[in-house]
Each structure stands twice: as structure tokens, then as C-alpha cells.
Amino acid sequence: MKSNLNDREFDKFREAENDKSSVSVSVDAALPIESAGVDWDEIITTFPANQQELYTYKKNSVTVQTVLVTYQNGDKKTITNMIRTRF
């Protein structure tokens, strides 16, 4: 792991294969607010704006839920809004 990466999740981060500009994350438990009651087999993350992250949950390639996280600004230290939509 790169020495300048601050691993606040205690060894859940590792270098992503074939891409030295990102890391992949291993999650031991689902976040309840994001996935409670939703059956999914894929999560796609996109970034519609500098201060936003959109998580799209799919089951058999069909969208079953989205979670839009909006931060105060581009440094993404403070969440200002989170919208969950189920389909």
C-alpha cells in the first residue's frame, strides 16, 4: 500500500489491480441505511458532480435502488444530504 494513503479503516484498503490511482475496499458488513431490505448482486458508483456520489444497486441487471450522497463541497468531508430511492 502506498505510504501516503491514510488507512482509517484498518487494513480494509488494498491497491486496486491494474490501476495505481485507486484503491479497492473490502467491506465486512453492509451499511444498514444503504441496503436494508434490498436484495442486490451489483453496486455501480458514479459521480454526477464533484460533490456527489451515486450508488446504483442492481439485481439481475435491473436497478432496485439508488442512493445519492451530496457533500458540502468537493473534499467530501461533510455529508449534506442523502436520498435513497427504491424501485
C-alpha atoms as one frame of an Amber mdcrd trajectory, in Angstrom:
protein
   0.000   0.000   0.000   1.234   3.468  -0.816   2.739   5.250   2.166   0.655
   8.404   1.575  -2.668   6.535   1.880  -4.191   7.017   5.316  -5.960   3.726
   6.043  -8.579   4.807   8.563 -10.470   1.560   8.022  -7.625  -0.548   9.420
  -6.404  -2.681   6.513  -9.666  -2.835   4.562  -8.000  -0.974   1.694  -5.638
  -2.534  -0.827  -4.181  -1.402  -4.132  -6.633  -1.990  -6.979  -5.316  -4.266
  -9.700  -4.004  -2.615 -12.887  -4.840   0.894 -11.670  -2.374   2.682  -9.445
  -4.640   5.721  -8.985  -7.331   3.989  -6.931  -7.893   1.503  -4.169 -10.483
  -1.203  -3.750 -12.324  -1.650  -0.481 -13.292  -4.799   1.347 -16.459  -4.312
   3.419 -17.218  -6.795   6.184 -20.825  -5.724   6.758 -23.437  -3.855   4.740
 -24.306  -0.320   5.724 -27.882  -0.561   7.051 -29.125   2.759   5.689 -27.949
   1.920   2.185 -29.020  -1.690   1.784 -31.563  -2.675   4.439 -34.293  -4.776
   2.864 -32.804  -4.619  -0.629 -31.761  -7.768  -2.476 -28.877  -6.856  -4.806
 -25.970  -8.506  -6.588 -24.190  -5.447  -8.038 -23.407  -1.875  -6.982 -22.308
   0.732  -9.506 -20.791   4.001  -8.311 -20.855   7.134 -10.440 -20.009  10.753
  -9.726 -22.633  13.057 -11.303 -20.991  16.163  -9.798 -17.775  16.970  -7.934
 -19.596  16.899  -4.596 -21.878  13.915  -5.322 -21.698  10.125  -5.384 -24.485
   7.994  -6.845 -24.724   4.338  -5.806 -26.929   2.194  -8.051 -27.945  -1.199
  -6.633 -28.958  -3.840  -9.174 -30.373  -7.357  -9.075 -30.053  -9.396 -12.280
 -29.066  -6.178 -14.127 -32.259  -4.368 -13.017 -31.942  -1.267 -10.821 -33.609
  -1.889  -7.445 -32.325   1.134  -5.508 -30.226   4.272  -5.831 -28.520   6.276
  -3.114 -27.392   9.820  -3.929 -24.913  11.269  -1.431 -24.262  15.013  -1.608
 -21.320  16.555   0.225 -20.809  20.152   1.313 -18.012  20.537  -1.248 -15.555
  18.576  -3.356 -13.338  17.466  -0.459 -16.222  15.175   0.633 -15.641  15.563
   4.357 -19.197  16.644   5.282 -22.387  14.984   4.002 -25.196  17.498   3.497
 -27.864  15.216   2.021 -28.568  11.584   1.198 -31.527  10.439  -0.923 -32.471
   6.772  -1.225 -34.911   5.736  -3.958 -36.277   2.206  -4.234 -37.811   0.823
  -7.404
